[in-house]
Each structure stands twice: as C-alpha cells, then as structure tokens.
C-alpha cells in the first residue's frame, strides 16, 4: 500500500513540495527529515532561550520589588506633611519644616512670571514625622540598582542558566549602602 502518485509534502520551513512519484510509507515519513545532530542543536537552543526568558522575567520582577523596597527605605510617596490644619499650625510654631532652596527658587521664578499653578506648600520639606522623602539618595540607589540589574541581565544572556540564576540571586540579595 502506497501513497498517491502525486502528493504534496511540507519541508522543514513549512513550504509545500510537490512530489511526483509513488511513495512507500517509509519514504513518505522520511521526507524531509532534518539530521539528528541539527535536531539536538535546535532543542538545546530552544532550552537555552526558554531558560533565558524565564530568568529575564524573574529579573524584571526582582527589579520591581527592589524599586518598591528602595521607595520605602527613602520614604518616597509617604505622607511627610501635617495631616490637619491644627497640626500644620503646630508644626510651623515648632519649626518642624525647612525650605527646599532649589525648589523655592524655581517656584519664585514661576510666580514672578505668573506661571505657577502648584500648591503654596510645594517648596516646604516637613520634618515633624521624623523622616523626609529622600529623593537624592533614592535616585543614587535606583541608579545602582539599574546597573546591577543590567549586569545580571548581561550574565543571563551570555552565560549558562546556572550562572544566570547566580546573578539573579545576587541581585535579589543586594541592598543599597549609602555612599555618604
């Protein structure tokens, strides 16, 4: 029992090939077959890409978590100012504030040109809660984290999975130490 005299077969690239002879089942199933060596190489390449993709996704999640922890460490996004008008008046009387000189100069320039649409409290750094939003150190820490992240990604993309996992773990365990 054989296949029809004229049939179409798909080659490795998925293109149809017109076959014009009577094929035996053995011939039909053997056309076309990639060499075994190439099959093994493709499988290894697919495994490597899967491992790299997995480690890259884990690195992205680790960077997100690292940024969240840095924001908490430097009080970014936390309410640092007074919560009520009574607290506001009390903090002003006690001197629980500082003026952000850089910010107030910019605000003054905008106000002089009638271009300021912000809040009158924008140039004040409140100190009554015992902490302030530390944007300067947060920015330095974020830059260090991004560098560590990129270094780990480079290892993931150029080394084997074991080295990539080691780089991921090293990044996850990294903590920022102030340079001041």
PyMOL commands that set and color helices and strands:
alter all, ss='L'
color gray80, all
select helices_A, chain A and resi 25-30+36-73+85-94+101-112+135-158+161-173
alter helices_A, ss='H'
color red, helices_A
select strands_A, chain A and resi 7-10+16-19+97-99+124-126
alter strands_A, ss='S'
color yellow, strands_A
deselect
rebuild
show_as cartoon
